[in-house]
Amino acid sequence: MHVQLPDGSQLELPEGASGLDAARSIGPRLAAQAVGVRVDGDLSDLRLSLEDGQQIEILTTRNGDDPDALVVLRHSTAHLLAEAVRRLYPGVKIAIGPAIENGFYYDFDFPEPIAEEDLDRIEEEIGRELAEGRQWRREELERDEARRLFVEQEEPYKVELVDDAEGPISLYTQGDFTDLCRGPHLIDSKPVKAFKLTGLAGAYWRGDSANKQLTRIYGTAFFSKEDLETHLTRLEEAKKRDHRRLGRHLDLFHFDEHSPGSPFWHPKGMAVFNQLEDLRRRENARRGYLEVKTPLIYDKALWVTSGHWEKFRENMFLIPVGEEHVYGIKPMNCPGHMLLFGSKLRSYRDLPLRYAEAAPLHRNELAGTLHGLTRVRYVTQDDAHLFCTEDQISAELDGCLDYLRYVYGIFELEPRAELSTRPENKLGSDEEWDFTEGELRAALDRHDISYALGAGEGSFYGPKIDLHITDVLGRSWQMGTIQLDAQMPARFGLTYIGADNREHPVYVIHRALLGSFERFIGILLEHTGGDLPLWLAPVQVRVIPVGESHAAAAGAIAEGLRKAGFRADLDDRDESVGRRIRDAELEKISRVVVYGDKESADNLAVRERGGAQSRKTLHELVIGLTPLASPPSS
């Protein structure tokens, strides 16, 4: 048989040859460094047989930044972790241990709780395994045989996984440890040059709060110690920038167990939130959007019509009313906007019709997935739905892409696009999806926006352009989305009367550019370390009187700044001036005015964040700050 290499050349191999056989046929050095193989673009185990005509790429230890190569390394290290824990803690039960972004984890059911300080001991045991050397052996068993094995080992979580599996079961063994696993894994442990266990957390079995809570051990691994050190340095910086810590420190928001996943916004946090809302309303008005407000609660019939009852019900908060009625709190605005559009007969002269609404949405996210502002149950999207004719789709998509470039440009963020195509549970025909996917692809091409392909990642009602950014720590975040939908308006029977006096189908563009205010603020806090631009800062100017006798005059300066439209406050605490200036620096306040015997409205001592000092009149301070106090205009 023949397989194709990345340079386009053909490699002849005997029938049934594996990825490792292919590497050996190219050269012994490549085989020694091989960790995995991409087959027709998908990651595969080196031990598995190849087929004639496949395209292959051998992944090696030299691919230190290749996500697939790191997946193999980290998945294998997770199995080393499980082996070490089994050795150290007799009676422990093992659950699952996948590779994840930037590392891996393994879930355990320990007989007795362990603590962070126990991780050093586990690391030492993994080090002993590496010193002894490990090889991974793969085998396939029938379900009954695999089940019998894990019953004998008294591993109930593995037994449950075997019961739910279909077809032959694959096992991997290293040393005296055998695990249920699809793979792929390393051939041996030599590529594991650098690893670190990074923390503990609680995690419900299978993510269900009705199940037992297990202990999750997190870790990471790299092909070189240098890469590990770089990563650990980045983690330390990420801890300093953690938006949950900054939220408490800057007095922006907090969370409470009485309403998990729902932020309590403090006055300073609402100042940030409202600035984003003002930006949204201002730009929407400029771009022809109409503000609307729709109910939060709808009966089951609406969700059945929209398709959410079948596709999204488990993520909804449901309210039984009496014995026969069930209502759902809305997780998105689109069904309500469909009712709004359908409330009267529409003409082609009414289109395009752009509805905008930043309503509170609620999604029943699993408790184990909640994470500060970036994964919440209470969501406020900068949402809009654009109703248009088929001929208007291109222009409306162009307007959305122009809008997103403006919004992301304000924050000096470079968005990346991913075109997410039809999922398996899609609504509608392939022909309809061919058209809507083609329209999104054409829009990206018109605007010269490169994009990755997210095959099967579209919404059940339509394809979408997902927007991603990379923050200063190199982390990727998924932000807004632009979706083209022919299905939901059809399910609601929405049409318009054309110039020919006949009914025609209407299309809807679902559009949220920031994604949600909560998530965006959390990401922006970490990206900036809390040092927000002046127009977005909760406190723009702080006035500090030197002594008690200066408090009245300093308060008048703060009041003058507030009347001029700035968010200014007065710090007249009984603390030293140096301490109060230091606190203002820690609170990321852009300008500090120190008011003492030498100061007046015509002679203010102004300190900029970072230490620069100058003398200004109150008028000069206002004039200088005014251009910075609003986001750039589009």
N, C-alpha and C positions, 0 to 999 in steps of 0.2 A: 504494500500500500504506500501511498504518498501523502505527506502532510506539508502544509505551506508555512514557511518561516516568515518573520516580520519583514525581511528585506524582499519578499516575494519569491525567493528561491524554493525549490521543492526538495524535500528530504525523503529518501526511500527507506522504509522500515518494514520488517516482517509483520505479518498479520498478528494482531493482538499485542503489539509493542506498547509500552507505557510511556508516559512523559519522561520518566527517568531513563528509559531505554533511548529515547530521542536525544536527551542531553548527553548520554554516554557516546552515542554515535557521532556527535559533533566534537566532543573532546572530553578527556578525563577531568580537566580543570573545571569546565562548566558543570559536569555532573557533581563534582565535589562541592560546588557552591550553590547548587540548585536547591530551592526551598518550595517551589510550587510551579504550576503551569497554568497559563490562560489558554483556554480552548474555545475558539470562536467567541472570544471576548469575555468568557466566564471563568472564574477561578476554579481550578480543579486540583485534585491530589495527584502527585507525581506517580503514585502506584497504579492509577487507573488506566485501563487500556484506551488507546486512541483509535479513531476510525478514519478510514480513507477520506481524503479531501478536506480534513479539518485544518483550520489555521491555528497555529500554536505559538506561544511565546514563553520561553523558560524564564522564570523569575529566580533571581539569585540573591546572595547576601550583598551584592553590589547595588541592588535596588533598594537602598536603605530608606528612601522616601516614597517608595511605591506602596500605596494603601493595601493592595492585595498581598504583597510580600510580607508586610507587617501583620496582616491578619493571620497568616500561617504561623509566623513567629509567636505572636501573642496567644493564639489559640493553644499552641503547644505548651507555652509557659503556664497557661491556666491549668493544664493537665498536670504539670509538674507541681503546681500549688496544691491541687487536690491530693496527689500522692503524698506530699509532705504533711498535709493536715491529717490524712488517714494514719500516717505513721505516728504522729505526735499526740493525737487525741482519739484513743480507742473508743469505739461506740458512736463516733460522729457519723452522720448520714449525709451523703453528697447529693446535690440536686443538679444544677446546670452551670456551665462555665464558658460562655462565649467570648470571643473578641469583640470589642466595642471601639468606638472612635477614641483614639489616643490611649488605648490600653485593653484591659480585659477584666473580668470579674469571675468569681465562683461563689455560688450560694451553698451554705452548709447548715445543717441542723445539729448544733453542738449539744452534748449532754449538759454542759455547764457554760455560761456566758464567757466569752473571751473579751479582752480589751486591746486598745491600740498598742500597748507595750508588748503584747504577745506577737506582734508582727515581726519583730526582730528575730525572735526564735524560729518562726516559720521561714523567714528568709535564709537563715543559717542552714536549715534542713534542705531547702531547695539548692543552696550552694553545694551541699554534700552530694545531692543527686547529680548535679552537673559535674562534680569532680569524679564521681564514679562513671559517668557517661550513661546516656540513655538512647535507646533506639525505639522507634514506634513501629509496631506491627499491626497491619489492618486485616480484619477478617469479617466475613459476612455469615450470619446465622439466621435460621428461621425464627419467627417470632416466639414459638413455644420454647425453643432451646435458649434464646436470650432471656426470656422471662424466668426460666428455671434457674439460670445463672445468677440473676440479681435477687431472686427469692432466697437462694442459698447464701448470698452475701448479706442478706437482710438490708437491702437498699430499696425502701418503699417508693422513693421518688423515681428511681430508675424503672421500677416495675410499672408504675403509672405511665411513664413515657413510652415504654414498650407496648403497653396495652393500647395506646392511642396511635401508635405508628402503623404505617401500611407497608406491605412488601417486606423484602429482606432487611434485616437489621445489621448495621455496620458497627463494629467495635474496634477500638484502638487500645493497644497494650504497650506500656513502657514499664520496665522493671517488673514489679509484682502488682502493678495497678492496671486494671482493665476498666474502660469507660465506654458507655454508650455514646456514640458520636458519629455525625456525618463526615467530619473532617472539613477541610484537609489538614494534614499535619506534616511537620518536618520528618525527614528520614531519620535523623538523629539529633542530639541536643547540641552539637558543636556550634551552630549559628547563634545560640543564646549567649551573647557576650555581655549583656547588661540588662538588669531587671530591677524593679523596685516595687514593693507592696506599698500602696499609697493611702489606704484608709479602710474603715469599716462602716457599714450601714445596715439598717434593717430592710428587709425586702420580703413581701408576701409571696408565698409559693404561687407561681404562675400569675403574679400581679394582681391577685384577687384578695381583697381585704377579709373575705370570709375564710381564707385558708390560713395556715400557720405562718407566723413571721419567722423567716430564716435570717441568718447572719451572712451578709455579703462582704466578701473581701475583694477590694479593688487593687489592681496592680497595672504595671506597664512594662514593656520590654522593647529593646532596640538592638540593632546589629552592632552598635559601637557604644562605648562608654561616653564618647563626646556627645552623641545624639541624646543619650539619657540625661547628661548634665544640662544640656540646653533645654530639654523638656522640663526638668525639675525646676530650673530657674524660672521658666515660664509659668509653672504651676504656682510658685511662690508669688509671682507678680499677680497672677489671677486671683489669689486669695486676698491680696491687698485691694484689688479692684472688684471683688465680689459685690454685686449690686445690693444684696441683702444686708451686708455690713454697711455699705455706704448709705442705704436707705435709713438705717438706724442712726448712723453717725450724723447725717445731714438733716435728720428729722423730717424725712419725706413720707414714709409709710411704715406700716408694720402689718404683721399677720397675727391672727388669733385662732385658737383651736375651735372656737364656737362657730367659725365659718371658714373651714379649710379651703385654701386656694383662692381666697378673695381678699385683696389688699384693702387695708384701711388707710385712706389717703389723708395725711396731715395737711395743715394749711400751706406749708412750703411745697409739699408734693403736688397739691392742687394748683399751685402757681405754675409749675412745670406742665402739668396736664392741660391746664387751660390755655397756655401759650400754643401748644400743639393743636388744640381745638380751634383757637382763633386762626391759626395758619390754615387749617383744613377749611373752615368756613369762608375765609377770605378768598382762597384760591378756587374753591368750588364756585363761588359767586362769579368770579372773573371768567370761569370756563363754562358757564352755562348750566351748572347743576342746580337742581331745585331741592331745598331742604324739606324733608318730610318726617313724620313721626308715626310709627305703627305700634300696635299692641305688643306686649311681652308674652302673652299667654294665648294659645289657640287650641281648639279641640283636635282630637285625634284625626278627624276627617281631613283637615288641612294637611297634616303630616303624611297621611296616606297618599293624597293627591300629589304632593311634592316629591314623594319617593323617600323622604327621610324616615318614615316609620319602618320601612323595610331595611334601609341601608345604614341608618344612623341612630336607631332607637336606643341602643345600649349606652350612647353618650348623651342622652337627654334626661333632664329632670322631669318626671311625670307626676301629675296631680290627679288622683282619683276623686271624682265628685259624685257622690251618691253611688248607686250600684251599677249604673250603665254608662256613665260618662267619664272619659279620661282626657285631661288637658296636658299640654306640654309647654314648658317654658322655652322660649325660642333660643336655639343655639346659633342661628344666623338670621339675617334680615330678609333673604330673598323671597320666601313664600309670602310674607306680608306685602312685599313690593309687587308681587304678582297680583294679589287681590286689589291693591291700589290701582295698578294699571287697568285691571279688568273691571273697575267700578263704573266705567262708562264706555261708550263706543269711541274708538280712536280712528282718526284719519291719518293718511300719510303726511298731511300738513302738520300734525302734532309731533312728528318724529324728526330727529332723535329726541327722546325724552330721558333726561338724566336725573334719577332720584338719588339723593345722598342722605345718609342717616348714620349717626354714631350712637347707636342705642346700646344699652347693656345687654350682653348675651351670656348665657350660662351653658356650660358643657360639663358633663359628669365625668371628668377625668379621674382615672384611678388614683387613689391616695399616694401610691408609691411613685407616681410619675410627676407629682406636683413639685415645682422648683421655683420659689420666689415669684418674680413677675414674669419669668420666661415660660412658665407652664402653670396656668391658672384655671379656675373654674368660672370666674367672672371676667368677661372679655369685652373690651370696647374697641371695635374696629373702625377705621376711617373708611366706612363702607359706602359703596355706590353701585347702582344697577342702571345700565344704559340700554334702553329699549330702542331698537333701530330696525330698519329694513335691511335686506340682504345687500343692497347697493351701498348702504351707509357703513357697513362693517369696517371696511378699510380705513375710512376717515376717523371713525370712533376709536379704533385701535391705535391709530397714529396719535390721536389726542391723549390717550392713556400713556403711551410711551414717552411723549413729550412731557407730560405731567410728572411721571416718575423720575425722569432725568433732572427736572427742576428740584423736586423734593429731596432726592438723594444728594444732589449737588450742594444744597444748603448745609448739609452735615459733612461734606467732603467724603462721602461714601461712594465707592465704585460698585454698583450692582452687577452681579452676574446672573445670567438667565438660564433656566432649565425648562425645556419644553416637555411637559408631562402629558403623555398620550393615553389612549383608551385603556381602562382597567378591565379585568375579567368580568366585574359585576356592572358593566356599563348599561345605561339605558339607550335605546335607539339602535339604528342600523349602522353597519360598517360604512355605507355610502354617506350617511350624515356625518359620521366621524371623519371620514376622508375630507369632507368639505371644511369642517370647523378646524381640524388640525392644520389643513393647508392654509387657512386664513391666518392663523397665528404664526405659522412658519414664514409666510410671505411678509407679515408685519415686521418680524425680527430682521429679515433680510433687507427690507426697505430702509431700516434704521441702522443697518450695519452693526447689529448686536449679535455677537457670537453666542452660542448656546450649547449646553449639553442636552442630551436626550434622556428623559426619565421615562423609559418605556413602561407602560402600565400604571403610571403614578397619577394619572388624571383623576378628576372627580367623577363620580358615577354619572353625572349629567353632562360633562363636557371636558375637553382638554383645557390646559392652562399653562400660562407662563409663570413659573415660580421664580421669585427674585431672591438672590442670596448676596450677602456681603461678608467680607473678611475683616475682622477687627484688628487692633494693633498687636494683639497677641497671636495672630495667625489663625484664629478660630473662625470657622464658617458658621453663619447664622442664616436660617431661612426667614425671609421677611414677608413682603407682600405677594400679591398674586393678581393675575389678569386672566379671566376665564371666559370662554365663548360657549354659549349654551343655546341649543335649539330644543332641548328636551323639556325643561321645566315649563317654559311658556306654552308648549304644546299640551302638556298634561293639564294645564289650567285653562286650555281652550282660548288662549290669547291670540288675537289677530288684529289687523288694522284694515281699513277700507282704502284701497289704492285709488289712483287717478282713473282707473277703469271701472270704478264703483263696485269692485269685487273684494272679497276678503282674502288677505294674504297672511302667511305666517310671520310672526315677529321673532327677532333674535334678541338675546340679552347678553350683555357683557357684565360679568361680576367683577368688581374691581376694588381692591384694598391695597394701598401703596405702602403705608407703614406696616400694615398687617394688623396690629392692635396697638393701642397706646401703651398698655401695660408692658407687653413684650418689648416694644421699641424703646421705652424709657429704661427698662432693665438692661438691654443691650447697650444703649447709648451711655449709661452710667459706667459700665465696665469698659467700653471703648475709650471714654474720656477720663476714666478714673474719678468721675464726679466733677471734673472741671468743665462745666457746661459753658457754651457760648453765652455772652452777656444777655442776649435777648431771651434766653431760655432759663437763666439762673434764677433760683427762687428768691434770693436776695442779691440785688445788683450793687447796692452801695450800703455800707455800714458807717455810721457816725459814732465816734468814740470821744466823749468829753474827758479831758484830762483829770478834772476834779469835780467835786459836787457843785462848785460855784459856776461851772461851765455847762451844767446839764441843760438848763433852760435854753441857752443860746444854741447848743448842739441839737436839741430837740427841734428848734425852729428850722435849722438847716435840713434835718431829716424830713420835716413836714413840707418844706419847700421842694425838696426832691420828689416827694410823693405826689404833690400837686402838679409837678412837671411830667408825671406819668411814669416815674421810676419806682421800683420796689426797693424801698430804703427802710432801714430800721436803726434803732438807737441802742447801743450797748453801754448802759450807765451802771453796770454792776460794780460792786465794791472790790474790784481786782486791780492789779497794776495795769498801766497802759500797755506794757510789753506783753503781759499775759493775754489781754484782750486783742491785741494785734495778732498774736500767735494763734489765738482761737479763730479769728477771722480767716487767717491763712488756711487752717485745717478745715474750715467750712467752705473753702474754695471761693470765697467772696472776691469779686473782681476788683472793687475799689473800696478803700477805707479812708475816711476823712477823720483826722485827729484834730480836735478842737480844744485849744488852751488859751492862755493869756494873749498870745501873739495873733490869734486867728479872729477873723470876722467874715461876713458874707463876701467881702471883697478881697479876702486873703486867706484861703483855705489850704491846709497841708494835706495833700492827696497822695496816698500810697497805692500803687498798682500791684496786683497779685504778682509775686516774683521779686518785689523789692524796690522797683523804680519809684522815685519820689519827685513831686513837683508842687509848685504853688499856683493856684487857680482861683479866680472868682467863682461864685456860685453859677453865674451866667455862663462862664467859660466851661465849667464842668458839665453843665446841662447840654450846651452846644456840642461839646466833644463826645458825649455819650449817646446823644440822640440817634446818630446813624447806626450805632451798634445795638440799640435797644429793640430793633425789629428785625425779623428775618429778611434776607435780600429779596427784592421783588423779582417776579418772573419776567 
